[in-house]
Amino acid sequence: MLRGSLLPALLLVLLSCAAWAQTPQSGYVGSNVCKTCHADVWFNFYKNPHYKSIASGKETPQRAGCEGCHGPGGAHVEARGGKTTIPRAFSLMQPKAVMDACLTCHAGNFDKANIRRSEHTQNDVPCTSCHSVHHSATPKFLLAKKQTELCYGCHANIRAQFEMPSRHRVNEGFMECSDCHNPHGAFAPENRMADRPRMVDPGLLNEEPCLKCHVDKRGPFVYEHASVAVEGCEACHSPHGSMNSRLLRRPVTATLCLECHNGSSFGIRNAGVDLQTATHNLLDPKFQKCTTCHVRIHGSNSSFYFLR
């Protein structure tokens, strides 16, 4: 009795599936068909993070395997190959179309939330300029090249800065560009300085990314240094590299300090320094390293003058 009542329903399901398979909108043939011609890609695909879409068995054909990215392959198989017969041949697609295809699955990733208004997107840099899905040169993120070489391909001026005597150790492999930058766009506030790098990835509570490593500079401090609080680390330091020690923007510490402490500092107490009436003769080289005395220049909990 129960078996007889299920037969009509089962028949209806089978007929529906057959009708769906015959519709011109379908055209999905499955990833196993692709390995006939693309064996070099198929037999290494198990190493690819995208393979989990096949392994899970839960994804629909539109989101699984080769056709999850390239679209239904029925017409491609019937034509016996050819890029123009693939719905999404990435090498022939415009940057916006490439990004739309990738965001079909990756739109929910928090680190890519700002990708549509990032500097890379605004300059028509598609995902495939940095990522190689099938032939990645790195074990992480499917990058087309080693991360530093990939970034240097466009940012040649930054490569030169990392060759300076005082620099962050990116070339040595101690850190990477993505430790400070989010290539997909960041939530960082508007640039505090005109030459501040773009797509800076903020640290905890929207802090400067510098504080991810330099935690002793975090604070909060009872006496804050105004330049640090308002303009950030780059008011005094060049983040990539400098000819001066400690990545400073000036070779002599006093000249850097006098950019703000020059006698016209909006009436802030002791913010201005008059070279002729100052307690120390700032023209004397022994007094030209202000941080010899003002040791807590990033902020202090006990001294208004950052002496301790």
N, C-alpha and C positions, 0 to 999 in steps of 0.2 A: 504493500500500500504506500509506504513512504518512498520506495524506490520509484514507483510510477509517478508520483507527484513531482519528483526532482528532474525527471527526464525532459519535460518541456522547458524548464528554466535553463538546464544545461545546454540544450539545443539552441536556445535564444542567445546565450553567451557566445557559443561557438560561431554562430552566424554573424554576430556583431563584430567579433574579432576578424573574421574573414573579410567582412566588408571594409573594416578599417585598414586592413593590409592592402586592399585593392584601390584605395583612394589615392589620387595623385599627390595629395599633401603628405602622404606617408613617406615612401621611398627609403626607409631605413632598412639596411641590409645586415647590420651587426658588425662588430669589429673583427670577427673571425674572417670575414671576407677580405678585409683590408690586408691581412698578412700574406695573401697570395702574391701581391706585387710589392708590398712595403715590408718585407721580412726584416730588414735591418732595423726598422723602427719598432715593429711588433715584438720581436724577441727580447728587446731591452726595455720594453714599456713597463714591465713589472717593477723596475727600479724607480719609476716616475711617480711622484705624488698623485698625479691624476689617475693612476691605476686603481686607486681605492674606489673610484666610481664604478668600475667593473666588478671588483672583488666583493663589494658590499652586496651586490645583487638587488639593491633597493631602488636604484635610480632608474628613471624612465630613459628610453633611447635618446631623447633630446638632451640628456644630461650625463650620458655614460659613454666612455670609450672614445674612439676616434670621431664618431658622429656627434658626440656631445660638444665638440669644438668646431668641427668642419661642416656640420649639417648632414642631412641624409645623403648617402652615397649611391643610391640607386641609379641615378642618371650618370654618375661617374663610371660605374661598373658597365653599364650598357654602352657607353661611348668608348670603353676600353682605355680609360685614362684621360689625362689632359686637365690642366689647372682650371680652365674656363668652365669645366663641367662640375666643379666642386662649389657648393653654395658659399662656403667661406674658405677661400684660398688666401691665407693671411699675407702672403707676399704681394698680392694684387690689391689688397684692401687699403682704404684710406685710414689714417691714424684714429679717427673717431670711431670708425666701424670696428677696428681691432679692439679698442678699449671697450666698446659696448659688448662685444662678444665675450671678452674676459670677465667683465662685470656681471655677466649672467650668473656666474657662480660666486665671484669674489666681491660682490657689492656689500656683503654683510661684514667684511673684515674691517675692524676699527681702524687699522693703520692705513686703509685706502679710502677713508671717508671723505677726504678732501682732494681726491685725485682729479676730479673734473675741473678744479680751479687751481691746480698746482702749476708751477712754472713749466714743468715738462709738458703738461697737456696744452698749455697756452702757446707753447712753441712747437706744437705738432710732433712731439716725440712719442711714438707709439710704444706699447708694451713690448713688442717684439724687437725694439732697438736694444733693450737691456736683457730680455729673457729669451732663452732658447728652449722651447718645450721638449724637443726631441734629442738635441745634441748639446746639452748643457756642459760647460767646462768646470762647473763647481758642484759640490755635493749639496749645497743649500740654495734655495730660492731659484733654482733653474737659471742661473745667470749665464749669459753668453760668454763672458770672460771673467777672470778674477776681478773682484769688485773694484779695486783701485785702478786697474787698467781700463775697466769699463767707464769709470767716471772721468779719468784723464782723457779719454777719447774726445770728449767735448770741452772739458775744463782744463785746458792746457796751462792756463795761468796759475791754477791751483797746484798743478804738478811742480811748477817752478818754485812756489812758496814752500813746498815740502822738501826742497833741496837746500833750504837756508840753514845756517848754523844752529839756530834755536827753532825747534819745530816740534809738533806732535808726531809721535812715532807711528805714522801710518805706513810708510814705505817699509818699515822693519816688521810689519805684521802685528805689532802690539795692539793696534786698534784699527777700525775701519771707518769709512766715511759715514756709514749708516749708524754709527754710535752717536753722532751729533745731528745728522740730517735724516729726514724721512723723504725718500725720493718720490713718494706718492702724494706728498703734500702734508702740511702740518697744521696744528691748531694754534701755533705760536701767534702772539699779538703782532700788530703792525711794527715794522722795523723802527727801533729806537734811533738808529743811526742810518744815514743814507747809504753807507757801504756795508751794512750788515748782511751776512749771507742769507739767502732765501731758504725756505723749507727747513728751517731749524726745528728739530724735534725737541720740544720742551721736556724738562725733567719733572720731578714730583711737584704737583700743585702749580704747574705752568712756570716753573723756574727755568733759569738759564741751563742749557744742557751741560755746561761746564761743571755744574754742581753734582752731576752724576758721579764724577770722579773726585773732584775737589770739595769733599763734604765739609772740610774744616772751614770753608768760606761761606757756608750756608747761613749761619745766623739762626734766628733773629738776634740782632745786637742792640744793646741799650743806646749806643752811639753809632749810627750808621754813616758810612761815607756816601755823600749825596750822589757822586758820580756812579757808584756801584748800584745804588738803589734806583736811579733814574735812567742812566744810559746803559748800564750793564757792564759786563767784563770787557767788552770791546772798546770801551772808552779809553782804556789804557793798553790793552793787549791785542795783538794781531793773531787770530785764532789758528791759522794754518802754519805760519812760519814767519820768522823775523831775523834780521841781521843783528838784533840786540838780544841780550840775555833776558830770560823769562818772557819771551815773546812780546817785549815792550815795544811800543810804537816809536819811542825816542831813545837815542843812545845814552843820553844823560838823564837820570831820574828827575833832576830839578827842572829841566826844560819841559818834561811831561807834566809835572805838578803845576808849573807856572802857566800852563794853558788855561787853568781855571783860577788858580790862586795868584792873580796878577794885580790885585788892588782894585778891581772893579767887579766884585762878586756879589752884587745885589744886596749889600749891607749885611751879609752873614758874618757873625762874630769871628774874627781872626781868619776869615776865609781869604782875605787879600794880603799879599806880602809886598811890602815896599823894599826894594833892594837896598836903598840908602839908609833906612831906619830900622831894618830888621835886626833882631837879636844876634843873628849870625850873618856874616858876610857871605851871601850866596854866590858871590863871584869867586870865592876861595874854593878850589876843587874838593877840599876835605868836607865841605858842607853841601856838596852837590848831590849827595845820595841821601835824600830825605828819609828813606826808610831805615836808615841806621838808627834814628831815634824814634820815628813814627812807625814802629814795627807792626802795629795792628792796622795797617792801612785799609784793609777790607772791612773793618768794623771792630769795635771794642765794647766790652761790657763794663769798663772801669775808667776809661780816659776819653774825655772829649777831643783831645788832640791825638788820639790813637797811639799814645806812648807805651801802653801796655795792655 
